Amino acid sequence: MNVAGRYTALRAEIDDELRACGRDPGSVTLVGIAKGQPVEAVREALDAGLEDVGENYLQEAQRAFAALPPVRRHFVGHVQTNKAKPIVEQFDVVQSVDRLDAGLALARAAATLGRTVPVLIQVNISPTERFGCPPEEAPRLADRLRAEASLRVDGVMAIGPMNAGSAAIAAAFETAAKTFARVGGSTLSIGMSGDWREAVRAGSTMVRIGTALFGERGRTREGGRA
């Protein structure tokens, strides 16, 4: 199946899962994770209806976005404070704010550029994940960053445990959903190629899909892996 066919099938499967949960079809945003993928494949997904594209690495994003039509751009990689300004310049949403210094660096960059940037608090719900704010600290971090006029804290992002069974994944996503309820906002970004069904059942409003949409890639997954 080509990329367009996979996109159409994924959208239908996500909407079927939403109906099974008693939720409205179309209420989950699909972000295509383009890391390491050919630009032609991303264009094919956009032509099929994809509206949101995510990238982990700034340099890859700069090359890829220059060759793509306008699209909502999500940064899902680890935020390095010294790269805050180019991240704000390049992306519409930053999903991976996991500590105060990263958030403040983004806020300063956004203020300098005269922008208000939507951000998500990345929470760590997996023993295999290196990054992410502890769930119990996320509300305090969100409150502090909401004091920055150039940021809009719009919810939570989390990465589920790798190589875990469905019950462990569901429990981790339940933690993310409870944290989201405390943080507030409109976006709960959980669920990737292998666990999006559990994420939808947990209340996800945004899934980040790479392999299931674009096919396998040859690079080790990291950060906002999909």
Order of alpha helices (4+ residues) and beta strands (2+ residues): alpha-beta-alpha-beta-alpha-beta-alpha-beta-alpha-beta-alpha-beta-alpha-beta-alpha-beta-alpha
